[in-house]
Amino acid sequence: MLQVVFEPVSDREDWTDTCEVRDQSDVLVDLSTAVIVLCVASKSKTVLMTASTTNGKVTIVSTGIFTFTFTKAEMRGLDASVAYDVGCTIELNSVTRQYFVGKVSVLHGIVE
């Protein structure tokens, strides 16, 4: 499991990011059959946003690489100047692993 800190994101933009998944030998993992779930939660552990391969907000781009997207409308629902918990699990071959846990800070983007 990785611990990550994302670059700050604005509450006035789509948040899209890309992740690489490698095995212990540093080889990119075939994610073609994976179920990937990424959640953003408050400090009280209330899940506020979810991106997954099931809801279409996670896209497998190529071997070992996926992107996730939260829309500007979703980001507007977050409080600016707050750090949120972020976690991601990957289910592959009937085994679920915690891929990462971490933080993302949300900044007020000013522009309407």
C-alpha positions as CSV (number, residue, x, y, z in Angstrom):
1,M,0.0,0.0,0.0
2,L,1.2,3.5,-0.9
3,Q,0.8,6.7,1.1
4,V,0.2,9.6,-1.2
5,V,-0.3,13.4,-1.1
6,F,-1.9,14.8,-4.1
7,E,-1.2,18.3,-5.4
8,P,-3.9,20.8,-4.2
9,V,-6.9,21.0,-6.4
10,S,-9.4,23.8,-7.0
11,D,-13.1,23.7,-6.1
12,R,-13.7,25.4,-9.5
13,E,-12.3,22.7,-11.8
14,D,-12.6,19.1,-12.8
15,W,-10.1,17.0,-10.9
16,T,-8.5,14.4,-13.2
17,D,-5.4,12.5,-12.2
18,T,-3.5,9.5,-13.5
19,C,-2.1,6.6,-11.5
20,E,0.4,3.8,-12.3
21,V,0.1,0.3,-10.8
22,R,3.2,-1.8,-10.7
23,D,3.9,-5.2,-9.1
24,Q,6.8,-6.1,-6.7
25,S,9.0,-6.5,-9.8
26,D,8.2,-2.9,-11.0
27,V,6.2,-4.3,-13.9
28,L,3.0,-2.5,-14.9
29,V,-0.1,-4.6,-13.9
30,D,-2.8,-5.7,-16.4
31,L,-5.8,-3.9,-15.0
32,S,-8.2,-4.9,-17.8
33,T,-10.4,-7.0,-15.5
34,A,-9.9,-4.9,-12.3
35,V,-12.5,-3.1,-10.3
36,I,-11.0,0.1,-9.1
37,V,-12.7,2.3,-6.5
38,L,-11.4,5.7,-5.3
39,C,-13.1,7.7,-2.6
40,V,-12.7,11.2,-1.1
41,A,-13.9,11.4,2.5
42,S,-14.2,14.0,5.3
43,K,-12.1,13.8,8.5
44,S,-15.1,12.0,10.1
45,K,-14.7,9.3,7.4
46,T,-17.9,10.2,5.6
47,V,-17.5,9.4,1.9
48,L,-18.2,12.5,-0.2
49,M,-17.2,11.5,-3.7
50,T,-16.6,8.1,-5.3
51,A,-15.0,7.3,-8.6
52,S,-14.9,3.7,-9.9
53,T,-14.7,1.5,-12.9
54,T,-18.3,0.7,-12.3
55,N,-19.6,4.3,-12.4
56,G,-17.3,5.3,-15.3
57,K,-15.3,7.8,-13.3
58,V,-12.2,5.6,-13.4
59,T,-10.9,4.6,-16.8
60,I,-8.2,2.1,-17.5
61,V,-6.0,3.9,-20.0
62,S,-3.4,1.1,-20.8
63,T,-1.5,-1.6,-19.0
64,G,-1.0,-0.5,-15.4
65,I,-2.4,3.0,-15.9
66,F,-5.8,4.4,-14.9
67,T,-7.3,7.9,-14.6
68,F,-10.0,9.2,-12.3
69,T,-12.2,12.2,-12.7
70,F,-14.4,14.3,-10.4
71,T,-16.4,17.0,-12.2
72,K,-16.3,20.7,-11.3
73,A,-19.9,20.3,-10.0
74,E,-18.7,17.6,-7.6
75,M,-15.7,19.6,-6.5
76,R,-17.9,22.6,-5.7
77,G,-19.5,20.4,-3.0
78,L,-16.2,20.3,-1.1
79,D,-15.2,23.0,1.5
80,A,-12.2,25.0,0.3
81,S,-9.1,25.2,2.5
82,V,-9.7,21.6,3.8
83,A,-7.6,18.5,3.4
84,Y,-9.6,15.4,2.6
85,D,-8.8,11.8,2.9
86,V,-8.4,9.8,-0.3
87,G,-8.3,6.1,-0.7
88,C,-8.2,3.6,-3.5
89,T,-8.8,-0.1,-3.7
90,I,-8.2,-2.5,-6.6
91,E,-10.0,-5.8,-6.9
92,L,-8.1,-8.1,-9.3
93,N,-8.5,-11.9,-9.6
94,S,-11.0,-11.9,-6.7
95,V,-8.5,-10.3,-4.4
96,T,-9.0,-6.7,-3.1
97,R,-6.0,-4.7,-2.1
98,Q,-5.7,-1.2,-0.7
99,Y,-3.7,0.5,-3.4
100,F,-3.2,3.8,-1.6
101,V,-4.4,6.1,1.2
102,G,-3.6,9.8,1.3
103,K,-4.7,13.4,1.3
104,V,-5.7,16.1,-1.1
105,S,-6.1,19.8,-0.2
106,V,-8.9,21.7,-1.8
107,L,-8.4,25.4,-2.5
108,H,-11.0,28.0,-3.3
109,G,-10.7,28.8,-7.0
110,I,-12.3,32.3,-6.9
111,V,-13.5,32.2,-10.5
112,E,-17.2,31.4,-10.8
